[in-house]
Amino acid sequence: MDDSIAPFLAIWIEPRKTIRRIVDSDPRRNVIALALIGGGLGSLESAWFTALGNPSSIGPLWPIGVALRVAFGAAWGVLGLYFGAWLLGLFCRLLGGIASSLQMRAALAWASIPDITATVLSVTAVVAGVLDPPHFHHGRMPIITGSTVELGLLNGVFVLWGLVVQMKCVGEVNRFSAWRALGAVLLMAGVVVALVLGVVFLAEFGLPHRMRH
């Protein structure tokens, strides 16, 4: 099989071997492209679903708005990859990891392939009429319908497998197990939540009354 295509297929079933070959040969390979595609497709999916679920929202400037949202989403995907790799790398090193930021970015970017695939399949299914587009309340919460459940299940399967692939890739570049990689993710999430709650608590109760008003 062509080496340019093989990693995109092998990452699904042999994530550790695949990411090891990538980081040992060229850790920058397709990393930015995957981040751009993932971020851009996420914005495109949101725009399409909103438009298909509410056709009256489509105006003359809708294509321009979609293009801007996709461009912003793609840029945000790259920024998110850099920040996420740096932050998760800190917690991996606390647990004995050895990956550089470059290797962490490769692991996270290539592990996003199942999520990208889920987005492509969801948009394709809705645009082709296989599934109905989701409808949203005014608060942007989806209205639960049979189609919404089916879309959720479709995405859920790929997202779950994507999480498995991600933990294996992160574990491989850090030379430890996928379970320890999951531990680093949970530790990071716990610290972030604690910091956010601490800021909220200080803003609500820790400042003097005159400063809050």
C-alpha positions in Angstrom: 0.0 0.0 0.0 1.1 3.6 -0.8 3.0 4.9 2.3 1.1 8.2 1.9 -2.2 6.5 2.5 -1.2 3.6 4.8 -0.9 5.6 8.1 -4.5 6.9 7.7 -5.8 3.3 7.7 -3.3 1.8 10.1 -3.9 4.4 12.8 -7.4 2.8 13.4 -6.1 -0.7 14.2 -2.4 -0.2 15.1 -2.2 3.2 16.7 0.9 2.6 18.7 3.0 1.2 15.8 1.7 3.8 13.4 2.4 6.8 15.5 5.8 5.4 16.4 6.7 5.1 12.7 5.5 8.7 12.2 7.4 10.3 15.0 10.6 8.4 14.2 10.5 9.4 10.5 8.8 12.8 10.3 6.8 14.0 13.4 5.6 17.0 11.4 3.9 14.9 8.8 0.4 16.1 8.0 0.0 17.5 11.6 -1.0 21.0 10.6 -3.2 19.7 7.8 -5.1 17.5 10.2 -5.6 20.3 12.7 -6.8 22.6 9.9 -9.2 20.0 8.5 -10.5 19.0 11.9 -11.2 22.6 13.0 -12.6 23.6 9.7 -14.9 20.6 9.3 -16.3 21.1 12.8 -17.4 24.7 11.9 -18.7 23.5 8.5 -20.8 20.8 10.2 -22.3 23.3 12.6 -23.1 25.8 9.8 -24.7 23.1 7.6 -26.8 21.6 10.3 -28.1 25.0 11.4 -29.0 25.9 7.9 -30.7 22.6 7.0 -32.6 22.6 10.3 -33.7 26.2 9.9 -33.7 27.1 6.2 -35.1 30.6 7.0 -31.7 31.4 8.5 -30.0 31.3 5.1 -29.5 34.8 3.7 -27.6 36.3 0.8 -24.4 36.6 2.9 -24.7 33.0 4.3 -21.9 31.5 2.1 -19.5 34.3 3.2 -20.4 33.7 6.8 -19.8 30.0 6.4 -16.5 30.6 4.8 -15.4 32.9 7.6 -16.6 30.4 10.2 -14.6 27.6 8.5 -11.5 29.7 8.3 -11.8 30.7 11.9 -12.4 27.1 12.9 -9.4 25.9 11.0 -7.2 28.5 12.7 -8.6 27.6 16.1 -7.9 23.9 15.4 -4.2 24.7 14.9 -4.0 26.9 18.0 -5.9 24.3 20.0 -3.5 21.6 18.9 -0.5 23.6 20.0 -1.9 24.6 23.3 -3.5 21.1 24.0 -0.2 19.3 23.2 1.8 21.6 25.4 -0.7 21.4 28.4 -1.2 17.6 28.2 2.5 17.2 27.8 3.1 18.9 31.1 0.9 16.4 32.9 2.3 13.4 31.0 5.8 14.4 32.2 4.5 14.5 35.8 3.6 10.8 35.3 7.0 9.9 33.8 6.4 10.8 30.1 9.2 11.8 27.8 7.5 13.1 24.7 8.4 16.5 23.3 5.8 19.0 22.3 6.5 18.1 18.6 5.7 14.4 19.3 2.7 15.3 21.4 1.3 17.4 18.5 1.8 14.5 16.2 0.0 12.1 18.5 -3.0 14.3 19.0 -3.3 15.3 15.4 -3.2 11.7 14.0 -5.5 10.5 16.8 -8.1 13.0 15.5 -8.7 11.0 12.4 -11.7 9.1 13.8 -13.3 12.4 14.9 -12.7 13.9 11.4 -14.3 10.7 9.9 -17.3 11.0 12.1 -17.8 14.6 11.0 -17.5 13.7 7.3 -20.0 10.9 7.7 -22.5 13.0 9.6 -22.5 15.8 7.1 -22.6 13.4 4.2 -25.6 11.5 5.7 -27.5 14.6 6.3 -26.8 16.3 3.0 -27.6 13.1 1.1 -30.9 12.8 3.0 -30.1 9.6 4.8 -30.6 11.3 8.1 -32.6 14.4 8.9 -30.7 17.5 10.2 -30.9 18.2 13.9 -33.2 21.0 15.0 -32.3 23.3 17.8 -34.1 25.3 20.5 -33.4 29.0 20.7 -30.7 28.2 23.3 -28.8 26.1 20.8 -29.8 22.9 22.5 -30.8 20.1 20.1 -34.4 18.9 20.0 -34.3 15.2 20.6 -35.7 13.2 17.6 -35.0 9.8 16.1 -32.5 11.4 13.7 -30.8 13.3 16.5 -30.3 10.0 18.4 -29.0 8.3 15.2 -26.5 11.1 14.6 -25.5 10.9 18.2 -24.9 7.2 18.1 -22.9 7.6 14.8 -20.7 10.2 16.3 -20.5 8.4 19.7 -19.0 5.3 18.2 -16.2 7.2 16.3 -15.5 9.5 19.2 -15.2 6.6 21.6 -12.8 4.8 19.3 -11.0 8.1 18.7 -10.4 8.3 22.5 -8.9 4.9 22.5 -6.6 5.8 19.6 -5.6 9.0 21.3 -4.7 7.4 24.5 -2.6 4.8 22.7 -0.9 7.4 20.6 -0.2 9.6 23.6 1.0 6.6 25.6 3.3 5.5 22.8 5.1 8.8 22.3 5.6 9.0 26.1 6.8 5.4 26.4 4.1 4.4 28.8 0.7 2.7 28.8 -2.6 4.0 27.4 -4.0 3.8 31.0 -1.3 6.2 32.2 -2.1 8.5 29.3 -5.7 8.5 30.4 -4.6 9.3 33.9 -2.7 12.3 32.6 -5.8 13.5 30.8 -8.0 13.0 33.9 -5.4 14.8 36.1 -5.3 17.7 33.6 -9.1 17.9 33.5 -9.2 17.8 37.3 -6.7 20.6 37.7 -8.4 22.8 35.0 -11.8 22.3 36.7 -10.4 23.1 40.1 -8.8 26.3 38.8 -12.0 27.4 37.1 -14.0 26.7 40.3 -11.4 28.6 42.3 -11.7 31.6 40.1 -15.5 31.5 40.2 -15.4 31.2 44.0 -13.0 34.1 44.4 -15.0 36.2 42.0 -18.2 35.5 44.0 -17.1 35.3 47.6 -13.4 36.3 47.8 -13.5 39.9 46.7 -14.6 42.8 48.9 -18.1 43.9 48.4 -17.0 47.3 47.0 -14.8 45.7 44.4 -17.7 43.5 43.1 -20.0 46.4 42.8 
